[in-house]
Amino acid sequence: MTSFELPRRSRRLPARYNALALPLVLSIMMTFVVSGISTVKALGFVPGFLAAWMSAWGVSWLVAFPTLLVVMPLVRRIVAMAVEPPGR
């Protein structure tokens, strides 16, 4: 293995962290994209765009992550009512 290769088996979080890891990753990715689109629409590609985008992203993530922690159980129930379980 060279210095730039990843080990074949990396450590993973235990399954009990799924309820925290899923909304964490989802909120990071979604707020990154949405805040970028909103910043471009509001400002265009101007000097200082990146700083404005990162500021908007930080604020939106601070709202999105706790919101997802609260609403995710409700979303799972709604989806379970709308989607047939596997094996039917």
N, C-alpha and C positions, 0 to 999 in steps of 0.2 A: 504494500500500500504506500503510495506516495503521499506527500504532505497535503495535496489538494483534493484527495479522494475522501469521501465520507465512509465511515465504517458501515459494513453491510447491515448490521443490526444496531440501530440507535435506540436509546432509551425512550420510552413513551410514558405518557402520564397514565396513571391508573384510571379505569373506567369511571370511577366516582367523580372525576373532574369533567366529565362530558357536559354536564349541565352548566358549567361555567365556561369551558373552552369553546363550545359552539357559539354562544352569543358574543363572546370576546372576539373571535375571528370574524364572525359575520358583521359585527358592528365596525370593526376596523376596515374591512374591505368595502362595505357599502358606504360608509361615511366618506371614505377616501374618494370614491368615484363620484358620489353625489355632490360633495362639496367642491370637487374640481370642476364639474359641469356648471354648477351654480356660480362659481367664481369667474369662470370664463364668460358666462352669459352676462354677469353684472359688470365686469371690468374689461373684458377682452384680454388679449395677451399684451399687457403693458409692463413697463419696468415695475418691479415689486410684486408681480403676479404670484410668484412662488411663495413669498412670505405671506401674502394675503390668503392664499390657498391653505397653507399649513395652519394659519390662525383659525380659519373657518373650519378646517378639519378637526382641530383640537376641541373647539367648542362643540361641534356637532357630535363628536365621539363621546364627550362627557355627558351628553344628553342621551345618546343612542344606547350605550352599553347598559346603564341601569334600567332604561325602558325595556330593552330586550329581556333582561333578567326577570322583570315583572310580567311581561306579556307572553313570554315563550310558552308557559304552561297552557294558557288560553288558546294560543295559536295551535298547539299540538292537539288540543281537544277538538277545535273546529275542523282541522284537517282530518282527524280520525273519523269525524262524522261524515265528511264529504268523500273520503277515499275508502274503497273496499280494502279490507286487510288482505295480506298475501295468502295465497293458498285457497282462494275461493273461486 
